[in-house]
Amino acid sequence: MECPTCKQDWTGGTLTDMGRKCALFVCKKYPDNVELKISALGIKRDGIELSRTSSTEKRKCAAEEVLSAIEESYSGEELPASVLCEKMDSHFMLGDIAYDRNDVEAAIQHYQYCEATARALDHGENDIEMMRIRKQIAGARCTRRGEGDRAYYETMLPFSRAIFAKSKEDDGEDNETTLGNGYNLAETLCQLEQINEAKELLVDLHTKAHRVLGEHHNLTQDIKYLMDEISTSRVD
């Protein structure tokens, strides 16, 4: 969701509040349009997820609210593609929450549902959404095997590289999603102590984020923080 004046995405409490108001408006104005209602609940969920101010329990409730609405509205019926997407996104969020709570088995189950749904929606293996899902499954399985942090990040690295490359190809190098995927790659490189490559990538990302998103955008600040954190690190 973005500001109509400056075209920047809303963040923090504003994002959460606008997502909530969007859902309330749609549910009141169009009570019989089930597909639109679920889409609005998805916007509310995404606002809570992206705001950075929401508790884990609030995120969990938002994802479960979408799933409950789908179950109530489409019990036993074939789901439209847009509703399948909302269901997949909710399961992905619940997978992340389960993983953060060390419930790896539950996380894998959520991610595997996402993988099956993505295939049903004709996402190919090289589709960025499918790569994101497979990355989470691979990481969770690595954790389940108890292979340790280094093995986890080594598992993540090829996925992070592929997602960043695909994002640049699909969305362009200056796109916010691309910059975020680049930041995720840089974090993984740092964890593996590949500091030279991480620094080079972060400098490029910061230049683009500062120009496109502005100095005070959350992502620009994250990139700058990581740059500063590794500025005195030894090189690889």
C-alpha positions as CSV (number, residue, x, y, z in Angstrom):
1,M,0.0,0.0,0.0
2,E,1.4,3.4,-1.0
3,C,0.8,7.0,-0.3
4,P,-1.1,8.6,-3.3
5,T,1.0,11.8,-3.0
6,C,4.6,10.6,-2.8
7,K,4.1,7.1,-4.2
8,Q,6.2,5.6,-1.3
9,D,4.9,2.5,0.6
10,W,3.4,3.3,3.9
11,T,5.3,1.9,6.9
12,G,4.9,1.3,10.6
13,G,1.7,2.1,12.3
14,T,0.3,4.0,9.3
15,L,0.6,0.8,7.2
16,T,-1.1,-1.3,9.8
17,D,-3.9,1.2,10.3
18,M,-4.5,1.7,6.5
19,G,-4.7,-2.1,6.0
20,R,-7.2,-2.4,8.8
21,K,-9.3,0.4,7.5
22,C,-9.2,-1.0,4.0
23,A,-10.6,-4.4,5.3
24,L,-13.3,-2.7,7.4
25,F,-14.4,-0.5,4.4
26,V,-14.6,-3.5,2.0
27,C,-16.4,-5.8,4.4
28,K,-19.0,-3.0,5.2
29,K,-19.4,-1.7,1.6
30,Y,-19.3,-5.0,-0.3
31,P,-20.5,-7.7,2.2
32,D,-21.5,-10.1,-0.5
33,N,-18.4,-9.9,-2.6
34,V,-16.5,-12.7,-1.0
35,E,-13.4,-12.6,-3.2
36,L,-13.0,-8.9,-2.6
37,K,-13.4,-9.3,1.1
38,I,-10.7,-12.0,1.3
39,S,-8.4,-9.8,-0.8
40,A,-9.0,-6.9,1.7
41,L,-8.2,-9.2,4.6
42,G,-5.0,-10.1,2.8
43,I,-4.1,-6.4,2.5
44,K,-4.7,-6.1,6.3
45,R,-2.5,-9.2,6.9
46,D,0.3,-7.8,4.8
47,G,0.1,-4.4,6.5
48,I,0.5,-6.1,9.9
49,E,3.3,-8.3,8.6
50,L,5.3,-5.4,7.0
51,S,4.7,-2.7,9.6
52,R,7.6,-3.9,11.9
53,T,5.6,-2.9,14.9
54,S,3.3,-6.0,15.1
55,S,3.7,-8.8,17.6
56,T,4.0,-12.4,16.5
57,E,0.6,-13.1,17.9
58,K,-1.0,-10.3,16.0
59,R,0.7,-11.5,12.8
60,K,-0.6,-15.0,13.4
61,C,-4.1,-13.8,14.1
62,A,-4.1,-11.8,10.8
63,A,-3.0,-14.9,8.8
64,E,-5.5,-17.1,10.5
65,E,-8.3,-14.6,9.9
66,V,-7.8,-14.9,6.1
67,L,-7.8,-18.7,6.3
68,S,-11.0,-18.7,8.4
69,A,-12.7,-16.4,6.0
70,I,-11.8,-18.7,3.1
71,E,-12.9,-21.8,4.9
72,E,-16.3,-20.2,5.8
73,S,-16.9,-18.8,2.3
74,Y,-15.7,-21.7,0.2
75,S,-16.2,-24.8,2.2
76,G,-15.9,-27.7,-0.2
77,E,-15.7,-25.4,-3.3
78,E,-12.9,-24.9,-5.7
79,L,-11.1,-21.7,-4.9
80,P,-10.5,-18.9,-7.4
81,A,-6.9,-18.2,-8.2
82,S,-6.9,-14.9,-6.3
83,V,-8.2,-16.7,-3.2
84,L,-5.6,-19.5,-3.6
85,C,-2.9,-16.8,-3.6
86,E,-4.2,-15.3,-0.4
87,K,-4.4,-18.8,1.2
88,M,-0.8,-19.5,0.1
89,D,0.5,-16.2,1.5
90,S,-1.2,-16.8,4.8
91,H,0.4,-20.3,5.1
92,F,3.8,-18.8,4.2
93,M,3.4,-16.3,7.0
94,L,2.4,-19.0,9.4
95,G,5.3,-21.1,8.3
96,D,7.7,-18.2,9.2
97,I,6.0,-17.8,12.5
98,A,6.2,-21.5,13.3
99,Y,9.9,-21.6,12.3
100,D,10.7,-18.6,14.5
101,R,9.0,-20.4,17.4
102,N,11.2,-23.5,16.7
103,D,8.2,-25.6,15.5
104,V,10.1,-26.8,12.5
105,E,7.7,-29.6,11.6
106,A,4.7,-27.2,11.5
107,A,6.8,-24.7,9.4
108,I,7.6,-27.4,6.8
109,Q,4.0,-28.4,6.6
110,H,2.9,-24.8,5.9
111,Y,5.7,-24.3,3.3
112,Q,4.9,-27.6,1.6
113,Y,1.2,-26.4,1.3
114,C,2.6,-23.3,-0.4
115,E,4.7,-25.3,-2.8
116,A,1.8,-27.5,-3.8
117,T,-0.4,-24.4,-4.3
118,A,2.2,-22.6,-6.3
119,R,2.4,-25.6,-8.6
120,A,-1.5,-25.6,-8.9
121,L,-1.2,-22.0,-9.9
122,D,1.3,-23.0,-12.7
123,H,4.3,-21.4,-11.0
124,G,7.4,-22.9,-12.6
125,E,10.5,-24.0,-10.8
126,N,12.3,-20.7,-11.9
127,D,9.4,-18.5,-10.7
128,I,10.5,-16.2,-7.9
129,E,7.6,-17.2,-5.7
130,M,8.5,-20.9,-6.0
131,M,12.2,-20.2,-5.3
132,R,11.2,-18.3,-2.1
133,I,9.1,-21.3,-0.9
134,R,11.8,-23.9,-1.8
135,K,14.3,-21.7,0.1
136,Q,12.3,-21.8,3.2
137,I,11.7,-25.6,2.9
138,A,15.4,-26.2,2.4
139,G,16.3,-24.1,5.4
140,A,13.8,-25.7,7.7
141,R,14.9,-29.2,6.7
142,C,18.5,-28.2,7.4
143,T,17.4,-27.0,10.9
144,R,15.5,-30.2,11.5
145,R,18.6,-32.2,10.7
146,G,20.5,-30.2,13.3
147,E,23.3,-29.2,10.9
148,G,24.2,-25.9,12.6
149,D,24.2,-22.3,11.5
150,R,26.9,-22.4,8.9
151,A,25.2,-25.3,7.1
152,Y,22.0,-23.4,7.2
153,Y,23.4,-20.3,5.6
154,E,25.3,-22.4,3.0
155,T,22.0,-23.9,2.1
156,M,20.4,-20.5,1.9
157,L,23.1,-18.9,-0.3
158,P,22.3,-20.3,-3.7
159,F,18.6,-19.6,-3.2
160,S,19.4,-16.0,-2.2
161,R,21.6,-15.5,-5.2
162,A,19.0,-17.0,-7.6
163,I,16.1,-14.9,-6.1
164,F,18.1,-11.7,-6.3
165,A,19.1,-12.4,-9.9
166,K,15.5,-13.3,-10.9
167,S,14.2,-10.2,-9.1
168,K,16.6,-7.9,-11.1
169,E,15.5,-9.6,-14.3
170,D,11.7,-9.4,-13.6
171,D,11.4,-6.2,-11.6
172,G,14.5,-4.1,-12.4
173,E,17.5,-3.2,-10.3
174,D,15.9,-0.2,-8.7
175,N,12.7,-2.0,-7.6
176,E,12.1,-2.1,-3.8
177,T,11.6,-5.8,-3.9
178,T,14.8,-6.3,-5.7
179,L,16.7,-4.1,-3.2
180,G,15.2,-6.2,-0.4
181,N,16.2,-9.4,-2.0
182,G,19.7,-8.0,-2.4
183,Y,19.8,-7.1,1.3
184,N,18.8,-10.7,2.2
185,L,21.7,-11.9,0.0
186,A,24.1,-9.5,1.7
187,E,23.0,-10.8,5.2
188,T,23.6,-14.4,4.1
189,L,27.1,-13.4,2.8
190,C,27.9,-11.7,6.1
191,Q,26.9,-14.8,8.0
192,L,29.3,-16.9,5.9
193,E,32.0,-14.2,6.4
194,Q,32.2,-13.4,2.7
195,I,32.7,-9.8,3.6
196,N,34.2,-8.4,0.4
197,E,31.3,-9.5,-1.7
198,A,28.8,-8.3,1.0
199,K,30.4,-4.9,1.2
200,E,30.4,-4.4,-2.6
201,L,26.8,-5.4,-2.8
202,L,25.7,-3.2,0.1
203,V,27.4,-0.1,-1.3
204,D,25.5,-0.6,-4.6
205,L,22.2,-1.3,-2.8
206,H,22.6,1.7,-0.5
207,T,23.2,4.0,-3.5
208,K,20.1,2.8,-5.2
209,A,17.9,2.7,-2.1
210,H,19.0,6.2,-1.1
211,R,18.0,7.5,-4.5
212,V,14.8,5.5,-5.0
213,L,13.4,5.1,-1.5
214,G,15.0,8.0,0.4
215,E,17.4,8.2,3.3
216,H,14.8,7.5,6.0
217,H,13.1,4.5,4.4
218,N,13.3,1.3,6.5
219,L,15.2,-0.6,3.9
220,T,17.7,2.2,3.3
221,Q,18.3,2.3,7.0
222,D,18.7,-1.5,7.2
223,I,21.3,-1.5,4.4
224,K,23.2,1.4,6.1
225,Y,23.2,-0.4,9.4
226,L,24.6,-3.6,8.0
227,M,27.2,-1.6,6.1
228,D,28.3,0.1,9.3
229,E,28.3,-3.2,11.2
230,I,30.7,-4.9,8.8
231,S,32.8,-1.8,8.1
232,T,35.6,-3.0,10.5
233,S,35.1,-6.7,9.7
234,R,38.0,-8.7,8.4
235,V,37.9,-9.5,4.6
236,D,37.3,-13.0,3.3
